Amino acid sequence: MSQSLSTDVLIVGGGIAGLWLNARLRRQGFATVLVECGSLGGGQSLKSQGIIHGGAKYALHGALTGASEAIADMPRRWREALAGAGELDLSGVRILSDAHYLWSPGTLAGNLTSFFASKAVRGRVDQVKGEQLPPALQHPKFKGKVYRLAELVLDVPSLIARLAELAGDGLLAGRQVEPLREGDELCGLIVDGREIRAQRVVLSAGAGNAELLAALGIEQPAQQLRPLHMVLAKGPALKPLYAHCLGGGPKPRVTVTTHPAADGQWVWYLGGDLAEADGVARDEGAQVTAAQKEMAALLPWVDQSQTRWATLRVDRAEPAQSGLVRPDNAFLAEQQNLLVGWPTKLALAPDFADRVLATLQRDGVTPAHHASLPELPRPALGQPVWETLLP
Ligand code: FAD
């Protein structure tokens, strides 16, 4: 059996939630170990579009009620961290776009009128024209209106790599996780047969939380999975575009982000309504056809003859929705020494960490003395989806 370990906080799951929390705890002097059974970021995080939402999108359907929501403060916190002056030093992480755009292909849609009147977006949205338009929209045939939102888009692979660096020697590749108890109390976990004692255990395993909770014999909080059928397009004629394209409904008709492939080409990653219910019901071929039609209708001047297409099915893991769950905050539940949660968005990882830190502070949990860690088997970094699906 491997040497047993002790630490202050034992984290299970190396997506954005676990990695961000881990880095913040270490910065505050806590000892941590983070267990990952697959690759770092390889769950939802590296499949996300990397938009650091400030909540503007949610104002479209009135879900964002005011500046009190945690999400409204996220772009500022991320910007500070990216400048090396915030709660974490993320200088060196690649920013793909300093802004995300709202793009109305026709005349100003009715729902935009109330959107611009809402408190959440007032003073945060500017119309852009001509050379200020995103490169993919700079064409004489372009019609429509485009507004700049103060929301960043990040290169998630470089973010995950930086957070893995900040994790130092505390990352552990481990497959099997069982509870370690003293009497009725959880005092750590047994990971692949190795005992790891901790003051607190945090489950931030995304879709894996449900199975981990079941293994610990815990029924609450319940998890829900929201399936998506995303589309990827890669070709020499594609130019950068980071935008929610609005249709008539409350959700963006399509949300486009653009990612750099290793061979120098751009990859469009398409979500929004296209990837939801009807998109989930389509098979891969029909989903590609739907995406091709949509992009040809919206950007008819782009030569797609050499574009290659692929789709990706992925579930968003969240707490089961009830009236008590607010969509624009991270979610954390606790049971004695166990904390479990979902950030619900990549952008909300700082809020997830805040919630864990607040419980530690409330309970008087402080850094204790631990023997230094031996060399642990380290989980690999996950691969960007566009490299595996469209090499
Ligand atoms: P994950 O990234 O899923 O990480 C969980 C980790 O836990 C995984 O690495 C997994 O291998 C590991 N794990 C699971 N079980 C175990 C176990 N038993 N033992 C050890 N490890 C385990 N949010 C935004 O803010 N902006 C966006 O633009 C955005 N776009 C998105 C697009 C898509 C298609 C999807 C699916 C989501 C998007 N999101 C976005 C949401 C965002 O990706 C997620 O909310 C966030 O990544 C969740 O992070 P996480 O760390 O909780 O989970």
Residues whose N, C-alpha, C, O or C-beta is under 5 A from the ligand:
A	BS01	FAD	V12 G13 G14 G15 I16 A17 G18 V35 E36 C37 G38 S39 G41 G42 G43 Q44 S45 K47 S48 Q49 G50 I51 G174 R175 S204 A205 G206 A207 G208 L228 M230 V314 D315 R316 W342 P343 T344 K345 L346 A347 L348
